[in-house]
Amino acid sequence: MAPSRSRHQPRGDGAVPVRPALLVPSSDPFAGLDRPGSRTPLDRPPLPTGVSMQPRPAVPADVPELIRLRAVALDSLGVDPGPADAAWRQVARTWFLERIGERPDVHCLVVGGAPGEPLLATGMAWVTYHLPSPLWTDGRRGYLDGIVTDAPARGRGHGRRIVDALVEWLDGIGIHYVQLHASPDGEPVYRAAGFTAGRYPGMDLVTAPAPQASQVPPSPPAPAPAPAS
């Protein structure tokens, strides 16, 4: 049997890569926190026993840990995540609960303990929708975000395993064009996974200052149950 082509290698005709990808530097990737060489291996503490090294789908019980890892990512990027009762954490809780296991176009993976136990790493992928083209007729693309490894667990390849598993999930639902935004620390990880710089640079526009924590509206109350008919 002829050897199979790596999913990161270009097609034999050299015309179109198997997985075109956009890798655009960004100030807010929440990724790349698992780059080999950015830590001293001898300083890494041993991992707790009973922790799986393989990514698994996140469940609602993981949401507190997902919020904690989000704070780890913010801190690593020089953004103060604030106290444990910061308003953004409540917004994040609702955000995760509305997506994890609830939407077929969103996939969140974690590495670590069982649901509700401490996590080592996480990452997400979701489907984005664009105008159709001759090459990508349905206009769907995949986007990776929220890839972060907790500080004591970095350098063990958790981020790379999550990236590969998310790309495989996108493959499985027929999406072969994957995009992300990478920090300087994250770029080597993504290039090693087969990503290349996009043809067109990413651009940002902010039309209003970010709201202060006190201005973030609270989550709306749950709707009252419908009266029995």
Beta strands, then each sheet from edge to edge (+ up, - down):
strand 1: 21-25
strand 2: 52-57
strand 3: 106-112
strand 4: 119-129
strand 5: 140-149
strand 6: 178-182
sheet 1: 1+ 6+ 5+ 4- 3+ 2-
end
